[in-house]
Every structure is written in C-alpha cells, then in structure tokens.
Amino acid sequence: MPVISRFLGISIAMYYLDHEPPHFHVVAGGRRATVRLNDGAITGALPPRATTHVLEWLALHRDELEANWVRARRGLPLVAIAPLE
C-alpha cells in the first residue's frame, strides 16, 4: 500500500485497484480507518485529534486525492501529497 503523505504521526495511503467508493487509508496512534473522498465519512476509529487533522487535510487536497484514486485504479504510480502544516 503506497503511502502518499505523512504528518503529525499520521500515515495516509491508497491501495492499487481498491474497491469503490473512492477512499484512502489512515494509520494514526495505532489505529486504522478509511476515509471517503466525497464526504469524509470515516470507517474505523482514529484518535480525535488525528480525525480533525485528517479531515482538514482532506479538504485541502481533495482534487489531488481524486487524481491519485484514478491513478491507483489504472495501476499507475501515485503522486505524493503535501503534509498538513
């Protein structure tokens, strides 16, 4: 699973040829979750502070995430996305 961003102890990744709907995977504080691109719905459990950071990052990088989703579905290399600062 290619990691596309890391910040504040949070890792963001996407799987190649993953199932719909478009989403990304998060590991933070020893917990795992998936986050849908279109509405930020979270499946799994993240620490509260990580949830806030991930949703803020999603809002800033939604277009880049959608482009990476298309790349992943096509088996193309993913592009790193800037971390939350």
CORWOGI-V23590 format. One record per backbone hydrogen bond with DSSP energy under -1.0 kcal/mol. CO is the residue of the C=O (numbers start at 1). NH is the residue of the N-H. E is the energy in kcal/mol with one decimal. If there is no record, write none. Layout:
co=CO nh=NH e=E
co=CO nh=NH e=E
This chain:
co=2 nh=14 e=-1.7
co=4 nh=81 e=-3.1
co=5 nh=12 e=-2.9
co=7 nh=10 e=-2.3
co=10 nh=7 e=-2.2
co=11 nh=27 e=-2.0
co=12 nh=4 e=-2.6
co=12 nh=5 e=-1.4
co=13 nh=25 e=-3.2
co=22 nh=37 e=-2.3
co=24 nh=35 e=-2.5
co=25 nh=13 e=-2.4
co=26 nh=33 e=-2.0
co=27 nh=11 e=-2.4
co=28 nh=31 e=-2.2
co=31 nh=28 e=-2.4
co=32 nh=45 e=-1.3
co=33 nh=26 e=-3.0
co=34 nh=43 e=-2.5
co=35 nh=24 e=-1.9
co=36 nh=40 e=-1.6
co=41 nh=36 e=-2.3
co=43 nh=34 e=-2.4
co=47 nh=51 e=-2.4
co=48 nh=52 e=-2.0
co=49 nh=53 e=-2.1
co=50 nh=54 e=-3.0
co=51 nh=55 e=-2.4
co=52 nh=56 e=-2.0
co=53 nh=57 e=-2.6
co=54 nh=58 e=-2.7
co=55 nh=59 e=-2.0
co=56 nh=60 e=-1.5
co=57 nh=61 e=-1.6
co=61 nh=65 e=-2.5
co=62 nh=66 e=-2.6
co=63 nh=67 e=-2.1
co=64 nh=68 e=-2.3
co=65 nh=69 e=-2.4
co=66 nh=70 e=-1.9
co=67 nh=71 e=-2.2
co=68 nh=72 e=-3.1
co=69 nh=73 e=-2.4
co=70 nh=74 e=-1.4
co=71 nh=76 e=-2.9
co=72 nh=17 e=-1.2
co=72 nh=75 e=-1.2
